[in-house]
Amino acid sequence: MHADTQGQSFPVFGLAHLLGIDLLPRIRNFQDLTFHRPDPGARYRHIDALFSTDPRTCIDWQLIENGWKDLIQVGLSVREGVSSVTLLRRLNNHSQKNQIYRVFREVGRAICTIVLLRYLPDPQLREQIARATNKAEAYNGCTKWLHSGGDSYLRSRDPELQEKAVKFLGLMANSIIFSTTVDMTDTLRQMAAQGREVNPYDIAALSPHRRDNVLRFGDYDTATLHIPPGPYDSALRLPADGL
């Protein structure tokens, strides 16, 4: 699972790990982040300079062991349907009296350090994360543009109306993206049929999050909504010399 730089919260790392999610956010300014030692006496031949020398930043394994029941309880609550958003609000409470926050923060420190050590030496992983987050940002930008009447803000405090607004916006965005993808596929098929070269690398750079073909304000014909669309063939089937 990928996220932008804001996805580096220690409790989020801890919760994701507990749920079996490999959280790999895009990391900017990693030189300002702390690499946590597993033990104050731990030293490394080649990468020791990356780790903090402050013993207070070392992982408190005893705290994690003492709060293990809290970790399991939170994980089971999420699996039983408790809102992860509600839990994250509690986990982001920085009060020292909040035992659950402190335990998740400690787990998150360990997982974040592991992710950093995977992220830095692997350019392919960094490229993969950048591509995934760019796609997510493009989708978010598309939905924000479509949500023109409310500037992407939820105006109602009614949870049911908020849920409807989010779902309807997602449905509209996905429908437009699907329609754009169909149009792009048809165009590529026509180009291939005309003997024009269609390069797979060019296709990989295309994005369905277009705006120039979308008329946000205008007439919407609903008279034919009852007519089901024909079957969609997703296979592009380009000529062999174009692959």
N, C-alpha and C positions, 0 to 999 in steps of 0.2 A: 504494500500500500504506500502511495506517495502523497506528499503534501508540500506546501510551500514552506518558506523559512519559518513562518509563524507556528508550524507544527512541531517545534522543538521543545515544547513544554515538558518538563520532567514527568509530571503526573500522566501526561498523554502517552509518553513513551512507556511508562509503567503499565497503564491500563491496556495499551495495545499489545504489549508482550503477554500480559495475563490472558488475553483473549486469543492468543495464537496468531496475532497480526504482525507481520514484519514491516514495521513502519520505517520508511526510507524517505525522509523529507529532503527537499533541496536546501543545502546549507550554504549560507553566505557568511562571510567574515568569520570563518572557522578559527582563525588565529586568535579571536577574542573569546572563544569558548574554553571551558575547563575540561581537561582530561582527568578523570578521577582515578586515583590509584586504588587497587583492591586492598592494599595494606600499606601502612606508613613506611615499611621497610622494603617495599617492592621497588626494584631498579631494573632498567632495561638498557641493553648495550647501545642500541642505535636510535631509539625513539624516546629516551628518558626525558629529553628537553621538552617534549610535548606535554608532559604531565605536571600538574601543580605540585609545588613543594610545600604547600600549606597542609599540615596533617589533618586539619579540620575538613578538608575536601575529600578525604578517603571514604570509601564506602563503609557504612556502618552495618555490617552483616548481622549483628546482634539485634539491631532495630528491625530489620527485615524478618528475622526469625521470630521475634516477639509479636510482630504484627501479621504473621502468616494467616491467621484465622480471618483477619479483616480483609486481606487480599482475596481469599477464597470466597468470602461472603459477597464481596462486591462483584466478583466474576460470575457467581451464580445468579446474583440479582439481575445482571445484564442479560444473561441467557434466559431468564424467566420473563423478560420484557420490561424491566425497569429502564426508564429513559437514560441513555448514556449522557445526554446533555445535562440532565439533573445531577448526575453523579460528578460530571466534570466541574460543575459549578462548586460542588462541595470540595472536590479535589483541588481546586484552584484557590481555596481559602488558605492563605499563608499563615494563619494563626498557629503559634507553636503548640497550642492546646489541641489542635486538630490532629489526632493521632493517625487517622487514615491518610491525610495529606502527607504527613511526614514519611510514612511507610512507602507510599507510592512515589514520592519524590526520590527516595533512596533507591528504589528499584529502577526508576527512570534514569538516575545518574549512571548506574552501571550499564544499562542498555544503551544510553546515549553515547557513552564512551566507546562501546563496541561498534556502534554504527559509524562513529567518526573514524575509527581505525579501519573500517571497511571502505568508507567513502574516499578518504584521501589518496590511497595508492591505486585506485581502480578507475581509470578514465572512462571505461565502458559503462560502469555503474553510474557514474556522474552524468554521462550523456543520456542514459536510459531514464534517470530521474528527471533530468531537465526536459526531455521530450514529454514525459507523462504529465508533469506539472504545467507545461505550456499548453497541452491539450485541455487540462482542467481549467486553466485560466481563460482560454478561448471560449470554452462553454459558459463559464460564469459571466464573461463579458457579453456573450450573446444573450443570455437570459436577462441580464441587467438592461441591455438595450431594448429588449422586447417589453420589459416591465416599465414602459415609459410613463404610465399614468401615476405611478407611485414612487418613481425614482429608486426602485428596488427595495423600498422600505415597506414593512407591514404596518398598515395604519390602524388595524383593529387590534384590540386587546383580547378578543375572544379567541381562545385556542382553536376552536373548531373552524372559525373563519380563517385564521392564520394557516391552518393545515390545508384548507381548500385552496387558498391563494397559492401556496407553494406547489401543491400537486397540479393545479391547473396551469401554472406557469411552466412547470416541468413538462407537462403533456404538450403544451403548445410549442415549446422549444424543441422537444424531440420530434414532433410532427414536421416542423419546418426543416430541421436538420435531415430527417429522412427524405423529405421531398427534394431537398437540394441534392442529396446523395444520388437519388434516382435520376435527376436531371443530368448530373455530372457523368454518371455511368452511361446514360444514353448517348451523351455527346462523345464520350471516349469510344463507344462502339461505332458510332458513325465515322469518326476519324479513322479508326482501324479499317472499316469497310471501304473507305475511300483510298486506302493504301498509304495513309500518312503514318509516320513513325510515332508510336506511343511508347515513351520510355518509362519503365517501372519506377525509376528514381524520381522522375517528374511527378508521377502519380502519388508517390509517397509524400511529396511536399504539398499536395492539395489538402484543403480543409473544407469541411461542410459548414463551418460557422461563418457563412457569408451573410452580408447584409444588403448588398446592392440589388439582389433579386427579390427582396422581401418588401412588400407594401404594408407598412404598419397601419397607415391611416387610409381608408378607402372603403369600397364596397366589397362585402364578403357574401358570396353566393352560397346559401345554405339549402337551396332547392334540391340539390342532388346528393345531399348527405346520406339519404336512405339507400343509395345505390352502392353496393360493395365494390371496392376496386378489384381489378384483375390480379392474378397471381404475380408476385414480384420475383424475378429471376436475378439473384444477386451475383451470379457468376459473370465476370467480365469477358472471358474467353477471347483474349487477344491473339493475333497470329503468332506462331512459334518464333518468328524472327524478331518479334517485338518484345520478347520476354528475356 
